[in-house]
Amino acid sequence: MICRILHLQSEQEWVKASQWLDGRFNPGDSVEGSVREILADVREKGDEALIDYTRRFDCPEFAAPLRVSDQDIAWAAASISPEHREQISEAAHNIRTFHKEQLEKSWFQTRPDGSILGQRVLPVDRVGLYVPGGQGGNTPLLSSMLMNAIPALVAGVPRVAVCTPPRKDGTINPHILAAAHLLDIDEIYRVGGAWSIGALAYGTQSIDPVDVIAGPGNIYVATAKRLVQGTVGIDMVAGPSEVLVVADSSARPHWLAADMLSQAEHDMLASAILLTDDITLAEQVQQELEKQCSQLPKAQIAGKSLMDWGAIVVVPSIMTAVAIANRVAPEHLELCVRDPWALLPYIRHAGAVFMGQHSPEPVGDYFAGPNHVLPTLRTARFSSALSVQNFCKKTSIVATSPAFLLENAPAIASLARLEGLEAHARSVEIRGKR
């Protein structure tokens, strides 16, 4: 069978039963040493290193300039079909509308003694985005462009730079350029891989350093982002994609199978899990997975993903399924039940929740509006989807009045001396002396 069926009687049994999933956290591909070497090369050699790595891995005849010209961007935007242009525009509108609701305002409060305290919310100065090129540049991840760029633009970031790997002929897929053109982004570089992350973090002769790096990539890109964190901010270190579906007898097995396969086709480390209290539904979904997977262009990838990391889990009740879902803390959680809104109050941990039979995960990937950059590998327990806040910083404002200082100086000085910081205490006390 392409996907195992497990039978559990309680939430507690999941801990032991799910140990096979631990392999997704450490697939055994040790790349950190290679990435450190790449980053060091970029830091030392700048553009020379970028060109060298791009020739080795993407485009054998690659040559400067790294930056895509305004003319090439405009030509690409004009070259795609009107239908695709309209679809990209509609998706961008939905994403922008959603993220505008996330904007936070600066605020100030005035105390009775005249002190003013507050917080300023400001965008960072410069953001670097990584946009994967897809298979040879033929499957461009333009949705990554939209999902990463729009929150930065809504935040008010004045400078956005994009790095994306070139195709074998040195060009960028026109759909990526068209999406950038739609967003009025004109700083685009023909460079990808871990070396582009180094360029964005440290700067080169052609690429200015940024303050925040966002965007998905392979394990080399993810490792590079992790290693430069601290020099720059990053969105998150995302792992392989995952979906968990909670379904009752009202769900349609062929729909559920299609939803699980939509994640399984990402890569062989993707995980698709179904939790249900209906054994008949479980068996029907298993059969549908066999049938539908064989018909997919990426059948080998999806099949491997389901065999290694997928499961259909039969539980005694839907509430048991919910409890297990909270333990998994999945990137995507689908509630394919009669009344998903009744379950929502009990959901504690998920990157995004898809409510009901007509909200499959792909609508979130492309079009609904919420961000598809989500925490994976159980990190939804403590982290959130990419948002406007990832591209903002908050600065505290302190303007205490003379009255506040006079009244509170003894307490402040006392606390300072408890910590052995005499100069702190005197800094406050000196203002009360004549």
C-alpha positions in Angstrom: 0.0 0.0 0.0 1.2 3.5 -0.8 0.1 4.9 2.6 0.0 3.1 6.0 -3.1 2.9 8.2 -2.6 3.2 11.9 -5.2 2.5 14.6 -4.9 4.5 17.8 -7.0 4.4 20.9 -5.8 7.6 22.5 -3.8 10.8 22.0 -1.0 9.4 24.2 -0.4 6.5 21.8 0.5 9.0 19.1 3.9 9.8 20.7 5.2 6.2 20.2 3.3 5.6 17.0 4.8 8.7 15.3 8.4 8.0 16.0 9.0 7.3 12.3 8.4 11.0 11.6 11.5 12.0 13.6 13.6 11.3 10.4 12.1 14.4 8.8 13.8 16.6 11.3 17.2 15.3 10.4 17.3 13.8 6.9 21.0 13.1 7.2 22.2 15.5 4.5 25.0 17.4 6.3 25.6 20.5 4.3 26.6 23.1 6.9 30.4 22.8 6.1 29.8 23.4 2.4 27.5 26.4 3.1 30.0 27.9 5.5 32.7 27.7 2.7 30.3 29.3 0.2 29.5 32.2 2.6 33.1 32.8 3.3 33.9 32.9 -0.4 31.1 35.4 -1.0 32.3 37.6 1.9 35.9 37.6 0.6 35.4 37.7 -3.2 32.0 39.3 -3.7 30.7 39.3 -7.3 33.6 37.0 -8.4 32.3 34.3 -6.1 28.7 34.8 -7.2 29.6 34.4 -10.9 31.8 31.4 -10.2 29.1 29.5 -8.3 26.4 30.4 -10.8 28.5 29.0 -13.6 29.1 25.8 -11.7 25.5 25.1 -10.7 23.1 27.1 -12.9 24.5 28.6 -16.1 27.9 27.5 -17.5 28.3 30.6 -19.7 27.1 33.0 -17.1 28.6 36.5 -17.2 28.0 39.9 -15.5 25.9 42.0 -15.1 24.1 40.3 -12.2 21.2 42.7 -12.2 18.3 42.3 -14.6 17.8 45.4 -16.7 14.6 47.5 -16.6 14.1 46.7 -20.2 14.2 43.0 -19.6 11.7 43.3 -16.8 9.3 45.3 -18.9 9.7 42.9 -21.8 8.9 39.9 -19.6 5.8 41.6 -18.2 4.6 42.2 -21.7 5.4 38.7 -22.9 3.2 36.6 -20.6 -0.4 35.8 -21.5 -3.1 38.3 -20.5 -4.8 35.5 -18.7 -1.7 34.8 -16.5 -1.2 38.5 -16.0 -4.8 38.9 -14.7 -4.5 35.9 -12.4 -1.2 37.2 -10.9 -2.9 40.6 -10.4 -5.9 39.1 -8.7 -3.8 37.0 -6.4 -1.7 40.0 -5.5 -4.8 42.0 -4.7 -6.1 39.4 -2.3 -2.7 39.0 -0.6 -2.3 42.8 -0.2 -5.9 43.2 1.2 -5.3 40.6 3.8 -1.9 41.9 4.9 -3.1 45.5 5.2 -5.1 44.3 8.2 -1.8 43.4 9.9 -0.5 46.9 10.0 0.4 48.2 13.5 0.4 51.9 14.4 2.8 53.8 16.6 1.3 54.9 19.9 2.0 57.3 22.8 0.5 57.6 26.2 0.8 60.6 28.5 0.9 60.1 32.3 -0.6 62.5 34.8 2.9 63.7 35.7 3.5 64.8 32.1 5.7 61.8 31.2 5.2 60.5 27.6 5.8 56.9 26.8 5.3 55.2 23.5 6.3 52.9 20.7 7.2 53.7 17.1 6.6 51.1 14.5 8.9 51.5 11.5 9.8 49.3 8.5 13.3 48.2 8.0 15.3 50.0 5.3 16.1 47.2 3.0 14.8 43.6 2.4 16.2 40.8 0.3 13.9 38.1 -1.1 14.9 34.7 -2.4 12.6 33.3 -5.1 13.3 29.7 -6.3 13.4 29.3 -10.0 11.8 25.8 -10.0 12.9 22.9 -12.2 15.4 24.5 -14.6 13.4 27.7 -14.4 10.4 26.0 -16.0 8.3 25.9 -12.9 8.7 29.4 -11.4 7.6 29.9 -7.9 6.0 33.2 -8.6 3.7 32.7 -5.6 6.8 33.0 -3.4 7.5 36.4 -5.0 4.0 37.6 -4.1 3.8 36.1 -0.6 7.2 37.5 0.4 7.2 40.8 -1.3 3.7 42.1 -0.6 4.0 42.0 3.2 7.3 43.9 2.9 5.7 46.5 0.6 2.7 46.8 2.9 5.0 47.4 5.8 6.5 50.3 3.9 10.0 48.9 3.2 11.5 51.4 0.7 14.0 49.1 -0.9 13.3 45.5 -1.9 15.9 43.3 -3.8 15.1 39.9 -5.3 17.6 37.1 -6.0 16.5 34.2 -8.2 18.6 31.7 -10.0 19.0 32.0 -13.8 18.1 29.3 -16.3 20.7 27.5 -18.4 20.7 30.4 -20.9 21.2 33.0 -18.2 17.7 34.4 -18.3 15.0 34.6 -15.6 11.6 33.0 -16.1 9.4 35.8 -17.4 6.6 35.0 -15.0 8.8 35.8 -12.0 9.9 39.1 -13.7 6.2 39.9 -14.5 5.2 39.4 -10.9 8.0 41.7 -9.8 7.0 44.3 -12.4 3.4 44.2 -11.2 4.7 45.0 -7.7 7.0 47.8 -8.9 10.1 45.9 -7.9 13.0 46.6 -10.3 16.0 45.4 -8.3 16.3 41.8 -9.4 19.5 39.7 -9.5 20.3 36.6 -11.6 21.8 34.7 -8.8 20.5 31.9 -6.5 21.6 29.3 -4.1 23.4 29.7 -0.8 25.7 32.2 -2.4 22.9 34.7 -3.0 22.0 34.5 0.7 25.6 35.5 1.4 25.4 38.4 -1.0 22.2 39.7 0.6 23.7 39.4 4.1 27.2 40.7 3.5 26.9 42.7 0.3 29.1 42.6 -2.8 30.2 45.0 -5.5 26.8 44.7 -7.2 24.4 43.9 -4.3 24.0 46.1 -1.3 23.5 44.3 2.0 19.9 44.0 3.4 18.4 44.1 6.9 16.0 41.1 6.5 16.1 38.1 4.2 12.9 36.2 3.4 11.9 33.4 1.0 12.0 29.6 0.7 14.7 27.5 -0.8 16.4 24.1 -0.7 18.4 22.8 2.3 21.5 24.8 1.2 19.5 28.0 1.1 17.8 27.3 4.4 21.2 26.5 6.0 22.7 29.7 4.7 19.8 31.7 6.1 20.3 30.1 9.5 24.0 30.8 9.4 23.6 34.5 8.6 20.8 35.1 11.1 22.1 37.7 13.5 23.9 39.6 10.8 20.5 40.0 9.2 17.0 39.1 10.3 15.3 36.2 8.5 11.7 35.1 8.1 12.2 31.5 9.4 14.1 28.4 8.6 11.3 26.3 7.0 11.5 22.6 6.6 9.7 20.2 4.2 6.0 20.9 3.6 3.3 19.1 5.5 -0.5 18.8 5.8 -2.7 17.2 8.4 -6.3 16.6 7.6 -9.0 15.9 10.3 -12.1 14.3 8.7 -15.3 12.7 9.7 -17.8 10.6 7.7 -19.1 13.7 5.9 -15.8 14.1 4.0 -15.4 12.8 0.4 -12.5 10.3 0.1 -11.4 11.4 -3.4 -11.2 15.0 -2.2 -9.1 14.0 0.9 -6.7 12.0 -1.3 -6.3 14.9 -3.6 -5.5 17.2 -0.7 -2.9 14.8 0.7 -1.2 14.4 -2.7 -1.1 18.2 -3.1 1.5 18.2 -0.4 3.2 14.9 -1.1 4.2 16.1 -4.6 6.3 18.9 -3.2 9.3 16.6 -2.3 10.1 13.2 -0.9 10.3 14.7 2.7 6.8 16.2 2.6 4.3 14.7 5.0 0.6 14.2 4.5 -1.4 12.7 7.4 -5.2 12.0 7.7 -6.9 11.6 11.1 -10.4 10.2 11.1 -12.9 8.4 13.3 -14.3 6.5 10.3 -12.6 3.3 9.3 -14.5 3.0 6.1 -13.4 6.5 5.1 -9.8 5.6 5.9 -9.9 2.6 3.6 -11.5 4.5 0.8 -8.9 7.3 1.1 -6.1 4.7 1.0 -7.6 3.3 -2.3 -7.9 6.8 -3.8 -4.3 7.6 -2.9 -3.2 4.6 -4.9 -5.3 5.5 -7.9 -4.7 9.3 -8.0 -1.0 9.1 -7.3 -0.3 6.9 -10.3 -1.9 9.5 -12.5 0.4 12.4 -11.3 3.4 13.8 -13.2 5.3 13.6 -9.9 4.0 10.2 -9.0 7.4 8.9 -7.9 8.0 11.9 -5.6 4.4 11.8 -4.1 4.5 8.0 -3.7 7.8 8.1 -1.8 6.6 10.9 0.4 3.4 9.0 1.3 5.2 5.7 1.9 7.9 7.3 4.1 6.1 10.2 5.9 2.4 9.8 5.3 -0.2 8.0 7.3 -4.0 7.5 7.7 -4.8 7.3 11.4 -8.0 5.9 12.7 -9.0 7.3 16.1 -12.0 6.7 18.4 -13.3 10.3 18.1 -12.8 13.6 16.3 -11.7 15.2 19.6 -8.9 12.6 19.8 -7.9 13.7 16.3 -7.9 17.3 17.4 -5.7 16.5 20.4 -3.2 14.7 18.1 -3.3 17.6 15.6 -2.2 19.9 18.4 0.7 17.6 19.2 1.7 17.6 15.5 1.4 21.4 15.2 1.2 21.1 11.4 2.1 23.7 8.8 -1.3 23.2 7.2 -4.4 21.9 9.0 -7.5 21.0 7.1 -10.8 20.5 9.1 -12.9 18.4 6.7 -15.8 17.9 9.1 -19.5 18.8 9.3 -18.9 21.8 11.5 -15.3 23.0 11.4 -16.1 26.1 13.3 -17.1 24.0 16.3 -13.6 22.5 16.4 -11.7 25.8 15.8 -11.7 26.8 19.5 -9.9 23.6 20.4 -7.1 24.1 17.8 -4.0 25.4 19.5 -1.1 24.8 17.1 -1.2 25.2 13.3 0.5 27.4 10.8 -2.8 27.9 8.9 -6.2 26.3 9.4 -8.4 25.5 6.4 -12.1 25.3 7.3 -14.4 22.8 5.7 -14.7 20.8 2.5 -14.3 23.7 0.2 -11.1 25.2 1.6 -8.3 22.9 0.3 -4.8 24.0 1.1 -3.8 25.1 -2.4 -6.3 28.1 -2.2 -4.0 29.3 0.6 -0.9 28.7 -1.4 -1.9 31.0 -4.2 -5.0 33.1 -4.0 -7.0 33.5 -0.7 -4.7 36.1 0.8 -3.2 34.8 4.0 0.5 34.1 3.7 1.7 30.7 2.6 5.1 31.0 4.3 4.3 29.0 7.4 6.1 27.3 10.3 6.9 23.6 9.8 8.3 20.7 11.9 6.2 21.5 14.9 7.4 25.1 15.2 3.8 26.3 14.9 3.9 25.7 18.7 5.7 29.0 19.1 6.0 30.8 15.7 3.7 32.3 13.1 3.1 32.8 9.4 5.2 35.4 7.6 3.5 38.8 8.1 4.0 42.5 7.9 5.6 42.3 11.3 8.6 40.4 9.9 9.6 43.5 8.0 9.0 46.0 10.9 10.8 46.9 14.0 9.5 48.6 17.2 11.3 51.4 19.0 10.4 52.4 22.6 10.1 56.1 23.3 10.8 57.4 26.8 10.2 61.0 27.8 9.9 61.1 31.6 9.0 64.3 33.3 11.0 66.0 36.1 8.2 65.0 38.5 8.5 61.4 37.5 12.2 61.3 38.0 12.1 63.1 41.4 9.4 60.7 42.7 11.0 57.5 41.5 14.7 58.2 41.7 15.1 56.5 45.1 13.5 53.3 43.8 15.5 53.3 40.6 18.8 53.9 42.4 18.0 51.2 44.9 17.3 48.6 42.2 20.5 49.6 40.4 22.5 49.0 43.6 20.9 45.6 44.0 22.5 44.7 40.7 25.8 46.2 41.7 25.5 49.1 39.2 26.6 52.1 41.1 26.9 54.4 38.1 23.3 53.6 37.1 22.2 54.8 40.5 24.3 58.0 40.4 23.0 58.8 36.9 19.5 59.1 38.3 20.5 60.7 41.7 22.7 63.4 40.1 19.6 64.9 38.5 18.2 65.7 41.9 21.2 67.6 43.0 21.9 71.3 42.6 
